[in-house]
Amino acid sequence: MKNVFDVGLGDVHFASSDIGWVVGHSFIVYGPLIRGCTSIFFEGKPIVPHAGVIWEVCERYKVTSLYMAPTAVRIIKKVDYEGKLVKNHEISSVRTFCIVGERCDPDTVHWIHKHLPKVLINDTWWQTETGWPIGANLLNTKDFKTVFPTLPGSVTRAVPGYKVEIFDEEKNVPLPPNTLGKVVIKLPLPPSFMLTLWGNVKAFIEKYLEDTPGYYTTGDAGMIDEHGYIHIMTRLDDVINTAGHRISTGRLEEVINCHDSVAESAVVGYNDEIRSECPLAFVILKGDSSELS
């Protein structure tokens, strides 16, 4: 709560999720209680009763830390792409805008930065199995005097306690920088990591540890660039093979979302007799757009 969200006594933490999954008990209930800060509970869609309800809550309760999933931001962005509803509210209290739950495409980061230019955007990557962030920016720690520069599409670097590496999926060997592969974490893992699956130690070993001995297999596909920044692109089973080329569906979505008329997209693979798999994109247009040019 301190080093990733930068919250403590007197701060207001708003995680616009529900308490039914790991974000709920870790960062809505117990985390804020331990840090002595106020936590806001929110249930429902981020555009109900209107697309400015998130900013209304931030203004009313003087929120200092906002924590949302990229999908929630994109839902708001589709309805209010120009950010007119953001301007209707006094939300200067918001210092940090943290992102969780799935890969955040660069276009969504740019939208946040454009309409909330003074907030520090912190894209975080973690899993229910790990209990707390694997990759994130460190906002308040003695070990780092300044935060790392934000790089859209990246969750910055691994936080202390994690050694993240990229392995070739078939050969199980480390890959060079900027090469897509399976994301693994060297054992042992830090406190809060899952110890087993309830009543099924064998399945725990087979699912998470057996594939890459000495490492925890995250199930994600991504790469680490030459600066040590982690880029989580998609799930391993979402990487498609087109004519012998392994293509990240997340990277394709990133390119599609750069189009001015696109609010959100999802790319999946479909079987092709000649090329094995081909990408198929489902696209949601923003605002009143009716066609792509």
N, C-alpha and C positions, 0 to 999 in steps of 0.2 A: 504493500500500500504506500509505503514511503518512497521507495526507490524507483518504482515504475509509474505510480499514479501521482506522486508528490502530494499526498494528503495527510493531514494530521488534525490535531485539536483545533476546532473552529472552522474547518473546511467542510464543504458539502459535496459528497460523491454521488453522482447520478448514473447508475448503470441501468440503461433502459431495456433490461432483460427481465426474466422472471426468476423466481427463486427455485424453480424446479430442476435446474441442472447445475453444473459445477460453478459457473459464474455466480449463480444465486447464493449458494452458501458461502463461497470463498470471498466474494467481492461485493456482495450486497448486505449480507448478514454479519458474518464473523469478522471479516477483515476491517470494515469500518468501526465495529465495536472495539476491536483491539487498539485501533489507532485513535479512538476518541472523536471521530468525526461523524457528521450527520450523513445518513444514507437515505436515498429516496427510492421508494418502491413504485414501479410503473407496470401496468398491465394493459395490453391492447396494441393495436397497430399505431405506428408513429405518425399516421395522418388522420387519426380519429380522435376528436371530432373534426379536426382540420389539420392541414399540413404544417401548421406553425405551433402545434401543441408542445413539441420538445423545447422550442425556444421560449414558449410561454412558461413552462416549468422552470427552465433555467433562470428566467428573469424573476419569477415569483419567489424562488427559494435561494437565490444568489449562489447558484451552482458554481463550484470552482473546478471540478473534474467531471468530464462527460465521457461515458464509456458506451460505445454502440457497435453493432455489427454492420459491416459494409452494406448488406442487403437493406437494412433499415435506412441507411443514408441514401441509398439509391432510390428507395421508394419515395423519400422526401424530395430528392433531386428530380425525379420524373414529374412530380406535380408542381414543383417550384424551382425550375432549373435556373432562373435568373436570381433566385435568392431574395425575392421581394418580401417574403414573410419573415426572413431572418432580420431584415432591417426594421421590422415593426417592433422589435423587442430590444430592451437594454440588457445585453448579455456580456458586458465587459468583465464580469466576475469570472467567466470561464477562462482558466489558464491552460488546461490541457484537454485535448480531444483524443482519447485512446480508442483503438479499434480492435475488435476481437471476433473470433468465431469462424472465420473463413479468410481466404486470400482477399486482400483489398486491391482492386485495380488502380493504377495510377490516376485515371480520370476522376475517380471518386476523391482521391487525396487532393487533386487540383481544385475540385469543387469546394471542398472544405476550406482549403487555404484561401481561395478567392473570396468566400463570403464570411469567413472568420479568420481574417489575416493575422490576428494577434495571438491565436492559440498555438500551442506546441502540439503537433500531431504525432502521436505515438502508436504505430502499428505493432501489435503484439501477436506472437504466435505461441500457442501452447495447446495442450490436450487435457482431456479429463484425466487421462492416465498419469500425467505429470503433476497436476494439482496447482501449478503456478507457471508463469511465463518461461519459455525456453529462449525465445528471441524477443528483444524489446530494447527501447532506448532507456538509459538510466537517468532519471531526472533529478535525483537527490541522493547522492552518496559521497562519502569522503574520498573514495578511490578515483573518482572522475570529477574534475573541477568544472567541466563544461559538458553539455550533452553532445551526442554525435549529430552531425548534419543529417537531416531527414532526406531519405531517398525514396521517392514514390515507387511502390511495388516491392519494397524490401521491409523486413521486420528488424532492420538494423543488425546488430550482432548478438551472439549468444550471451546470455547473462551468466555471471559467475556460478559455477556448479555444473555447467553443461559444456561438453566438447562435441560440437556438431560437425559431422563430416558428410561428404557426398560420395556414394559408392556406385560402381557399375552394377546394374541390377542382375546381370548374368554371371559376371566374373568375380563379383564380391571384392573388388579392389578399389582403392581411392581414385577419384577422378580429379583432373586439373581444374583450376578456377574457370567459372563461366561455362561449365559443362553440366547439362541436365542429367540427373541420376536420382537414386533413392536416398532419402535423408535418414541418416542413422546417428545415434548418440552413443558415445563410448561409455561403457560401464566402469565404475559404479555410478548410479545416478544420485542426485542430492535428495535430502529429506522431502517428503510429501509424495514421492513417486510411488505408484502402486506396487504392492509386494506380491500379489498373486491375483488370480481370478477366483471368486468365491467357490470353494469346493472343487476346483478343477486346476490343479497346479500344472498338469500335463498340457492343457490347452494354453495356459499362460506362456509356458516355455515355447510351444510350437508357434504361437501367433506372434510373439514379440522378441524372442531371444534366439531361436534356433536358426533362423535364416542367415543371420550374420553373427557368428560367434564372437563374443566379447563386446557386442553392441546391442542397443535397443533399436529395433526397426520401427520407425514412426508410422510407416504406411504412406508418407507424403513423398512427392517428387519435387525436386527443386535444384538450386545451384548456389554456390558461394562465389562471389566475385573476387577480383584481385585485392579488394580492400577489406575482405572479411565479412562483407554484408551478406546476409542470408536472404535468398529469394525463394519463398515457398510458392510453387506454381500450380500444383494440383495434387490430387490423390494419385498414387501409383497406378491404380486400375483405371484412371481417367486419361492416361497417356496413350495415344493412339499410334498405330504403326501403319504408315502410308507409304507403300512402295519401298519398304525397308528403312524409312526415316521415322524415328520416334519423335512425335510432335506433342507438345504440351497444349492441352485444351485451354488452360489458363492463359497462355501466351496469345493464342488466337483470340480469346475473349478480350484481352487487353488491346489488341489492334482494332477489333471491331468497335469497342467502346470509345475509340478516339473519334469516330464519326460524329459530326455535329448533331445528327438526328437520333442517336442511340442513347437510351437511358440505361439499359442493361442487356446483357446477352448471355447465353449459355451454349457452349459447343459440346457436342457429343459425337461419337464415331458410329458410322453405320457400315455394314459389310459390303465390300465391293469385290466382285469376282477377279478383277485384274489387279487392283492395288491393295487388296486385303481390307483396309479400312479407309474411309474418307470422312472428313469433318462435315458435320451438319450444324448450322447455327440457328438458334431460336433467338429472335431479337424483339425487345420491347422498345418502342419509340418514346421519346420524351415529349411532354407537353401535348400540343395539338398536331404534331408531325403525322403525316399520313403516308408518306412514301420516302424511300431513300433515293438520293440522286447520285 
